C-alpha cells in the first residue's frame, strides 16, 4: 500500500490538523516508513507457529478461598420491624 500527498491532506482534513507543506512532507515520510514496516511484517510466514495468548508461560497464583463473612440475617432482622419470614418488606414499586 502506498500513500501520497493527497492522502496526507485528506487525513489532515479529517483530523482537523493544520499542517504546512514541510510538516506534511515529514508526516508523509513517516507514514510511508510505518506502512513499509507493516508490509515487512505481513510477508513473514507464520503458518506453522501456534498463536499464543501471552508471551510468558505463567500461571496465576490464587489465594485459598476462605469464608470471611457469615450469614447474620437473623441478627439484622431483629433490629427492624420491616422483616417477615426471613425477608425485608419494602413499599410496592411496580403496579
QUIHUBEL-V545823 format. One record per backbone hydrogen bond with DSSP energy under -0.5 kcal/mol. NH is the residue of the N-H (numbers start at 1). CO is the residue of the C=O. Records with the same first field share a line. If there is no record, write none. Layout:
NH: CO, CO
//
This chain:
8: 4
9: 5
10: 6
11: 7
12: 8
13: 9
14: 10
15: 11
16: 13
17: 12
19: 17
24: 20
25: 21
26: 22
27: 23
28: 24
29: 25
30: 26
31: 27
32: 28
33: 29
34: 30
35: 31
36: 32
37: 33
38: 34
39: 35
40: 36
41: 37
42: 38
43: 39, 40
44: 40, 41
46: 44
49: 46
50: 48
58: 56
62: 60
66: 64
72: 70
76: 72
77: 73
78: 74
79: 76
80: 77
84: 87
87: 84
89: 82
//
